[in-house]
Amino acid sequence: MTDSTDEDSPECRQCGSPVGSSSEQRVVTTVEEGTAVHRHFCSDDCREQWVSSNAA
């Protein structure tokens, strides 16, 4: 994602902020109904909050 800009960056799944290329960004990939789904997060904190809220 080094050529990415804020306009084409995905949004953080937790907070909605643009996920730019940085060492803080995280991507969680799962397979749902045979399709790879990528969920982008701007930081470990947002990823952990999302995991906590979906653990129920």
PyMOL Python script that loads the backbone (N, CA, C, O; Angstrom):
from pymol import cmd

cmd.read_pdbstr("""\
ATOM      1  N   MET A   1       0.809  -1.203   0.000  1.00  0.00           N
ATOM      2  CA  MET A   1       0.000   0.000   0.000  1.00  0.00           C
ATOM      3  C   MET A   1       0.846   1.257   0.000  1.00  0.00           C
ATOM      4  O   MET A   1       0.358   2.311   0.407  1.00  0.00           O
ATOM      5  N   THR A   2       2.049   1.194  -0.424  1.00  0.00           N
ATOM      6  CA  THR A   2       2.909   2.369  -0.393  1.00  0.00           C
ATOM      7  C   THR A   2       2.454   3.459  -1.345  1.00  0.00           C
ATOM      8  O   THR A   2       2.774   4.626  -1.121  1.00  0.00           O
ATOM      9  N   ASP A   3       1.717   3.126  -2.405  1.00  0.00           N
ATOM     10  CA  ASP A   3       1.236   4.129  -3.343  1.00  0.00           C
ATOM     11  C   ASP A   3      -0.166   4.619  -2.998  1.00  0.00           C
ATOM     12  O   ASP A   3      -0.757   5.384  -3.760  1.00  0.00           O
ATOM     13  N   SER A   4      -0.690   4.199  -1.887  1.00  0.00           N
ATOM     14  CA  SER A   4      -2.051   4.520  -1.490  1.00  0.00           C
ATOM     15  C   SER A   4      -2.159   5.971  -1.022  1.00  0.00           C
ATOM     16  O   SER A   4      -1.205   6.531  -0.482  1.00  0.00           O
ATOM     17  N   THR A   5      -3.330   6.571  -1.236  1.00  0.00           N
ATOM     18  CA  THR A   5      -3.623   7.898  -0.712  1.00  0.00           C
ATOM     19  C   THR A   5      -4.828   7.775   0.202  1.00  0.00           C
ATOM     20  O   THR A   5      -5.490   6.737   0.229  1.00  0.00           O
ATOM     21  N   ASP A   6      -5.116   8.841   0.958  1.00  0.00           N
ATOM     22  CA  ASP A   6      -6.286   8.813   1.832  1.00  0.00           C
ATOM     23  C   ASP A   6      -7.565   8.583   1.044  1.00  0.00           C
ATOM     24  O   ASP A   6      -8.506   7.985   1.566  1.00  0.00           O
ATOM     25  N   GLU A   7      -7.622   9.049  -0.219  1.00  0.00           N
ATOM     26  CA  GLU A   7      -8.834   8.899  -1.006  1.00  0.00           C
ATOM     27  C   GLU A   7      -9.127   7.448  -1.363  1.00  0.00           C
ATOM     28  O   GLU A   7     -10.293   7.063  -1.452  1.00  0.00           O
ATOM     29  N   ASP A   8      -8.080   6.624  -1.571  1.00  0.00           N
ATOM     30  CA  ASP A   8      -8.323   5.236  -1.940  1.00  0.00           C
ATOM     31  C   ASP A   8      -7.975   4.251  -0.834  1.00  0.00           C
ATOM     32  O   ASP A   8      -7.966   3.040  -1.054  1.00  0.00           O
ATOM     33  N   SER A   9      -7.690   4.769   0.352  1.00  0.00           N
ATOM     34  CA  SER A   9      -7.388   3.911   1.497  1.00  0.00           C
ATOM     35  C   SER A   9      -8.686   3.328   2.057  1.00  0.00           C
ATOM     36  O   SER A   9      -9.715   4.002   2.082  1.00  0.00           O
ATOM     37  N   PRO A  10      -8.630   2.086   2.502  1.00  0.00           N
ATOM     38  CA  PRO A  10      -9.823   1.523   3.149  1.00  0.00           C
ATOM     39  C   PRO A  10     -10.065   2.219   4.488  1.00  0.00           C
ATOM     40  O   PRO A  10      -9.164   2.844   5.048  1.00  0.00           O
ATOM     41  N   GLU A  11     -11.279   2.103   4.985  1.00  0.00           N
ATOM     42  CA  GLU A  11     -11.614   2.679   6.283  1.00  0.00           C
ATOM     43  C   GLU A  11     -11.370   1.656   7.383  1.00  0.00           C
ATOM     44  O   GLU A  11     -11.531   0.453   7.174  1.00  0.00           O
ATOM     45  N   CYS A  12     -10.981   2.144   8.551  1.00  0.00           N
ATOM     46  CA  CYS A  12     -10.823   1.291   9.723  1.00  0.00           C
ATOM     47  C   CYS A  12     -12.185   0.688  10.059  1.00  0.00           C
ATOM     48  O   CYS A  12     -13.180   1.407  10.150  1.00  0.00           O
ATOM     49  N   ARG A  13     -12.227  -0.607  10.238  1.00  0.00           N
ATOM     50  CA  ARG A  13     -13.473  -1.321  10.521  1.00  0.00           C
ATOM     51  C   ARG A  13     -14.084  -0.875  11.852  1.00  0.00           C
ATOM     52  O   ARG A  13     -15.298  -0.958  12.036  1.00  0.00           O
ATOM     53  N   GLN A  14     -13.252  -0.407  12.772  1.00  0.00           N
ATOM     54  CA  GLN A  14     -13.729  -0.023  14.098  1.00  0.00           C
ATOM     55  C   GLN A  14     -14.113   1.451  14.178  1.00  0.00           C
ATOM     56  O   GLN A  14     -15.224   1.774  14.599  1.00  0.00           O
ATOM     57  N   CYS A  15     -13.208   2.356  13.780  1.00  0.00           N
ATOM     58  CA  CYS A  15     -13.452   3.784  13.996  1.00  0.00           C
ATOM     59  C   CYS A  15     -13.815   4.553  12.734  1.00  0.00           C
ATOM     60  O   CYS A  15     -14.285   5.687  12.824  1.00  0.00           O
ATOM     61  N   GLY A  16     -13.607   3.960  11.550  1.00  0.00           N
ATOM     62  CA  GLY A  16     -13.980   4.619  10.311  1.00  0.00           C
ATOM     63  C   GLY A  16     -12.918   5.540   9.726  1.00  0.00           C
ATOM     64  O   GLY A  16     -13.127   6.106   8.653  1.00  0.00           O
ATOM     65  N   SER A  17     -11.792   5.706  10.400  1.00  0.00           N
ATOM     66  CA  SER A  17     -10.716   6.548   9.879  1.00  0.00           C
ATOM     67  C   SER A  17     -10.048   5.864   8.690  1.00  0.00           C
ATOM     68  O   SER A  17     -10.017   4.635   8.619  1.00  0.00           O
ATOM     69  N   PRO A  18      -9.511   6.657   7.751  1.00  0.00           N
ATOM     70  CA  PRO A  18      -8.778   6.047   6.639  1.00  0.00           C
ATOM     71  C   PRO A  18      -7.556   5.290   7.159  1.00  0.00           C
ATOM     72  O   PRO A  18      -6.857   5.766   8.054  1.00  0.00           O
ATOM     73  N   VAL A  19      -7.306   4.121   6.597  1.00  0.00           N
ATOM     74  CA  VAL A  19      -6.161   3.313   7.001  1.00  0.00           C
ATOM     75  C   VAL A  19      -5.059   3.551   5.973  1.00  0.00           C
ATOM     76  O   VAL A  19      -5.085   2.984   4.881  1.00  0.00           O
ATOM     77  N   GLY A  20      -4.099   4.386   6.330  1.00  0.00           N
ATOM     78  CA  GLY A  20      -2.982   4.667   5.435  1.00  0.00           C
ATOM     79  C   GLY A  20      -1.882   3.650   5.645  1.00  0.00           C
ATOM     80  O   GLY A  20      -1.973   2.783   6.514  1.00  0.00           O
ATOM     81  N   SER A  21      -0.849   3.766   4.846  1.00  0.00           N
ATOM     82  CA  SER A  21       0.265   2.833   5.010  1.00  0.00           C
ATOM     83  C   SER A  21       1.123   3.294   6.184  1.00  0.00           C
ATOM     84  O   SER A  21       1.758   4.348   6.131  1.00  0.00           O
ATOM     85  N   SER A  22       1.131   2.499   7.227  1.00  0.00           N
ATOM     86  CA  SER A  22       1.949   2.776   8.403  1.00  0.00           C
ATOM     87  C   SER A  22       2.210   1.463   9.125  1.00  0.00           C
ATOM     88  O   SER A  22       1.563   0.450   8.862  1.00  0.00           O
ATOM     89  N   SER A  23       3.149   1.501  10.021  1.00  0.00           N
ATOM     90  CA  SER A  23       3.451   0.289  10.789  1.00  0.00           C
ATOM     91  C   SER A  23       2.341  -0.040  11.780  1.00  0.00           C
ATOM     92  O   SER A  23       2.323  -1.133  12.346  1.00  0.00           O
ATOM     93  N   GLU A  24       1.421   0.886  11.997  1.00  0.00           N
ATOM     94  CA  GLU A  24       0.318   0.680  12.938  1.00  0.00           C
ATOM     95  C   GLU A  24      -0.850  -0.089  12.319  1.00  0.00           C
ATOM     96  O   GLU A  24      -1.618  -0.713  13.051  1.00  0.00           O
ATOM     97  N   GLN A  25      -1.004  -0.064  11.003  1.00  0.00           N
ATOM     98  CA  GLN A  25      -2.180  -0.675  10.389  1.00  0.00           C
ATOM     99  C   GLN A  25      -2.173  -2.185  10.546  1.00  0.00           C
ATOM    100  O   GLN A  25      -1.114  -2.811  10.596  1.00  0.00           O
ATOM    101  N   ARG A  26      -3.364  -2.762  10.623  1.00  0.00           N
ATOM    102  CA  ARG A  26      -3.529  -4.200  10.748  1.00  0.00           C
ATOM    103  C   ARG A  26      -4.631  -4.645   9.797  1.00  0.00           C
ATOM    104  O   ARG A  26      -5.580  -3.905   9.537  1.00  0.00           O
ATOM    105  N   VAL A  27      -4.497  -5.854   9.286  1.00  0.00           N
ATOM    106  CA  VAL A  27      -5.520  -6.437   8.414  1.00  0.00           C
ATOM    107  C   VAL A  27      -5.840  -7.824   8.942  1.00  0.00           C
ATOM    108  O   VAL A  27      -4.941  -8.630   9.186  1.00  0.00           O
ATOM    109  N   VAL A  28      -7.126  -8.096   9.116  1.00  0.00           N
ATOM    110  CA  VAL A  28      -7.590  -9.412   9.524  1.00  0.00           C
ATOM    111  C   VAL A  28      -8.297 -10.017   8.312  1.00  0.00           C
ATOM    112  O   VAL A  28      -9.239  -9.432   7.778  1.00  0.00           O
ATOM    113  N   THR A  29      -7.838 -11.182   7.888  1.00  0.00           N
ATOM    114  CA  THR A  29      -8.423 -11.851   6.729  1.00  0.00           C
ATOM    115  C   THR A  29      -9.116 -13.127   7.186  1.00  0.00           C
ATOM    116  O   THR A  29      -8.539 -13.942   7.906  1.00  0.00           O
ATOM    117  N   THR A  30     -10.359 -13.286   6.757  1.00  0.00           N
ATOM    118  CA  THR A  30     -11.122 -14.495   7.039  1.00  0.00           C
ATOM    119  C   THR A  30     -11.734 -14.990   5.731  1.00  0.00           C
ATOM    120  O   THR A  30     -11.774 -14.261   4.739  1.00  0.00           O
ATOM    121  N   VAL A  31     -12.204 -16.224   5.739  1.00  0.00           N
ATOM    122  CA  VAL A  31     -12.909 -16.767   4.587  1.00  0.00           C
ATOM    123  C   VAL A  31     -14.362 -16.946   5.000  1.00  0.00           C
ATOM    124  O   VAL A  31     -14.673 -17.667   5.948  1.00  0.00           O
ATOM    125  N   GLU A  32     -15.240 -16.276   4.273  1.00  0.00           N
ATOM    126  CA  GLU A  32     -16.678 -16.345   4.548  1.00  0.00           C
ATOM    127  C   GLU A  32     -17.388 -16.788   3.278  1.00  0.00           C
ATOM    128  O   GLU A  32     -17.320 -16.114   2.250  1.00  0.00           O
ATOM    129  N   GLU A  33     -18.064 -17.920   3.356  1.00  0.00           N
ATOM    130  CA  GLU A  33     -18.794 -18.486   2.222  1.00  0.00           C
ATOM    131  C   GLU A  33     -17.889 -18.606   0.992  1.00  0.00           C
ATOM    132  O   GLU A  33     -18.309 -18.324  -0.130  1.00  0.00           O
ATOM    133  N   GLY A  34     -16.645 -19.029   1.221  1.00  0.00           N
ATOM    134  CA  GLY A  34     -15.710 -19.263   0.135  1.00  0.00           C
ATOM    135  C   GLY A  34     -15.026 -18.030  -0.427  1.00  0.00           C
ATOM    136  O   GLY A  34     -14.299 -18.127  -1.416  1.00  0.00           O
ATOM    137  N   THR A  35     -15.241 -16.879   0.179  1.00  0.00           N
ATOM    138  CA  THR A  35     -14.651 -15.633  -0.295  1.00  0.00           C
ATOM    139  C   THR A  35     -13.755 -15.039   0.788  1.00  0.00           C
ATOM    140  O   THR A  35     -14.138 -14.996   1.957  1.00  0.00           O
ATOM    141  N   ALA A  36     -12.562 -14.582   0.402  1.00  0.00           N
ATOM    142  CA  ALA A  36     -11.662 -13.927   1.350  1.00  0.00           C
ATOM    143  C   ALA A  36     -12.205 -12.545   1.683  1.00  0.00           C
ATOM    144  O   ALA A  36     -12.538 -11.765   0.791  1.00  0.00           O
ATOM    145  N   VAL A  37     -12.290 -12.252   2.971  1.00  0.00           N
ATOM    146  CA  VAL A  37     -12.772 -10.960   3.449  1.00  0.00           C
ATOM    147  C   VAL A  37     -11.640 -10.312   4.244  1.00  0.00           C
ATOM    148  O   VAL A  37     -11.116 -10.905   5.188  1.00  0.00           O
ATOM    149  N   HIS A  38     -11.268  -9.090   3.855  1.00  0.00           N
ATOM    150  CA  HIS A  38     -10.181  -8.365   4.512  1.00  0.00           C
ATOM    151  C   HIS A  38     -10.778  -7.217   5.316  1.00  0.00           C
ATOM    152  O   HIS A  38     -11.491  -6.372   4.776  1.00  0.00           O
ATOM    153  N   ARG A  39     -10.480  -7.198   6.596  1.00  0.00           N
ATOM    154  CA  ARG A  39     -10.948  -6.119   7.471  1.00  0.00           C
ATOM    155  C   ARG A  39      -9.723  -5.322   7.901  1.00  0.00           C
ATOM    156  O   ARG A  39      -8.774  -5.868   8.464  1.00  0.00           O
ATOM    157  N   HIS A  40      -9.763  -4.022   7.624  1.00  0.00           N
ATOM    158  CA  HIS A  40      -8.620  -3.144   7.867  1.00  0.00           C
ATOM    159  C   HIS A  40      -8.822  -2.366   9.163  1.00  0.00           C
ATOM    160  O   HIS A  40      -9.932  -1.945   9.490  1.00  0.00           O
ATOM    161  N   PHE A  41      -7.731  -2.185   9.888  1.00  0.00           N
ATOM    162  CA  PHE A  41      -7.750  -1.448  11.151  1.00  0.00           C
ATOM    163  C   PHE A  41      -6.581  -0.480  11.179  1.00  0.00           C
ATOM    164  O   PHE A  41      -5.498  -0.799  10.689  1.00  0.00           O
ATOM    165  N   CYS A  42      -6.789   0.704  11.749  1.00  0.00           N
ATOM    166  CA  CYS A  42      -5.737   1.716  11.776  1.00  0.00           C
ATOM    167  C   CYS A  42      -4.718   1.445  12.879  1.00  0.00           C
ATOM    168  O   CYS A  42      -3.631   2.021  12.855  1.00  0.00           O
ATOM    169  N   SER A  43      -5.039   0.581  13.846  1.00  0.00           N
ATOM    170  CA  SER A  43      -4.106   0.302  14.941  1.00  0.00           C
ATOM    171  C   SER A  43      -4.487  -1.007  15.636  1.00  0.00           C
ATOM    172  O   SER A  43      -5.566  -1.558  15.417  1.00  0.00           O
ATOM    173  N   ASP A  44      -3.583  -1.481  16.467  1.00  0.00           N
ATOM    174  CA  ASP A  44      -3.877  -2.669  17.273  1.00  0.00           C
ATOM    175  C   ASP A  44      -5.043  -2.409  18.215  1.00  0.00           C
ATOM    176  O   ASP A  44      -5.853  -3.302  18.465  1.00  0.00           O
ATOM    177  N   ASP A  45      -5.133  -1.180  18.745  1.00  0.00           N
ATOM    178  CA  ASP A  45      -6.224  -0.850  19.664  1.00  0.00           C
ATOM    179  C   ASP A  45      -7.589  -1.015  19.000  1.00  0.00           C
ATOM    180  O   ASP A  45      -8.503  -1.598  19.584  1.00  0.00           O
ATOM    181  N   CYS A  46      -7.724  -0.498  17.777  1.00  0.00           N
ATOM    182  CA  CYS A  46      -9.002  -0.638  17.067  1.00  0.00           C
ATOM    183  C   CYS A  46      -9.289  -2.102  16.751  1.00  0.00           C
ATOM    184  O   CYS A  46     -10.428  -2.554  16.865  1.00  0.00           O
ATOM    185  N   ARG A  47      -8.260  -2.838  16.357  1.00  0.00           N
ATOM    186  CA  ARG A  47      -8.452  -4.260  16.069  1.00  0.00           C
ATOM    187  C   ARG A  47      -8.911  -4.992  17.316  1.00  0.00           C
ATOM    188  O   ARG A  47      -9.835  -5.803  17.252  1.00  0.00           O
ATOM    189  N   GLU A  48      -8.278  -4.718  18.450  1.00  0.00           N
ATOM    190  CA  GLU A  48      -8.647  -5.388  19.699  1.00  0.00           C
ATOM    191  C   GLU A  48     -10.062  -5.013  20.135  1.00  0.00           C
ATOM    192  O   GLU A  48     -10.797  -5.864  20.637  1.00  0.00           O
ATOM    193  N   GLN A  49     -10.454  -3.745  19.951  1.00  0.00           N
ATOM    194  CA  GLN A  49     -11.817  -3.336  20.291  1.00  0.00           C
ATOM    195  C   GLN A  49     -12.830  -4.065  19.419  1.00  0.00           C
ATOM    196  O   GLN A  49     -13.877  -4.496  19.903  1.00  0.00           O
ATOM    197  N   TRP A  50     -12.516  -4.205  18.123  1.00  0.00           N
ATOM    198  CA  TRP A  50     -13.412  -4.893  17.203  1.00  0.00           C
ATOM    199  C   TRP A  50     -13.532  -6.374  17.587  1.00  0.00           C
ATOM    200  O   TRP A  50     -14.632  -6.926  17.585  1.00  0.00           O
ATOM    201  N   VAL A  51     -12.406  -7.017  17.917  1.00  0.00           N
ATOM    202  CA  VAL A  51     -12.409  -8.416  18.324  1.00  0.00           C
ATOM    203  C   VAL A  51     -13.250  -8.587  19.589  1.00  0.00           C
ATOM    204  O   VAL A  51     -14.048  -9.519  19.687  1.00  0.00           O
ATOM    205  N   SER A  52     -13.071  -7.687  20.552  1.00  0.00           N
ATOM    206  CA  SER A  52     -13.831  -7.754  21.816  1.00  0.00           C
ATOM    207  C   SER A  52     -15.320  -7.615  21.583  1.00  0.00           C
ATOM    208  O   SER A  52     -16.115  -8.330  22.192  1.00  0.00           O
ATOM    209  N   SER A  53     -15.704  -6.702  20.707  1.00  0.00           N
ATOM    210  CA  SER A  53     -17.134  -6.456  20.478  1.00  0.00           C
ATOM    211  C   SER A  53     -17.766  -7.575  19.640  1.00  0.00           C
ATOM    212  O   SER A  53     -18.989  -7.717  19.639  1.00  0.00           O
ATOM    213  N   ASN A  54     -16.968  -8.361  18.936  1.00  0.00           N
ATOM    214  CA  ASN A  54     -17.501  -9.447  18.117  1.00  0.00           C
ATOM    215  C   ASN A  54     -17.301 -10.823  18.746  1.00  0.00           C
ATOM    216  O   ASN A  54     -17.631 -11.838  18.131  1.00  0.00           O
ATOM    217  N   ALA A  55     -16.769 -10.867  19.952  1.00  0.00           N
ATOM    218  CA  ALA A  55     -16.487 -12.144  20.616  1.00  0.00           C
ATOM    219  C   ALA A  55     -17.742 -12.781  21.213  1.00  0.00           C
ATOM    220  O   ALA A  55     -17.744 -13.969  21.536  1.00  0.00           O
ATOM    221  N   ALA A  56     -18.782 -12.010  21.357  1.00  0.00           N
ATOM    222  CA  ALA A  56     -20.005 -12.534  22.000  1.00  0.00           C
ATOM    223  C   ALA A  56     -20.725 -13.533  21.188  1.00  0.00           C
ATOM    224  O   ALA A  56     -21.760 -14.045  21.614  1.00  0.00           O
TER     225      ALA A  56
END
""", "prot")
cmd.dss("prot")
cmd.show_as("cartoon", "prot")
cmd.util.cbc("prot")
cmd.orient("prot")
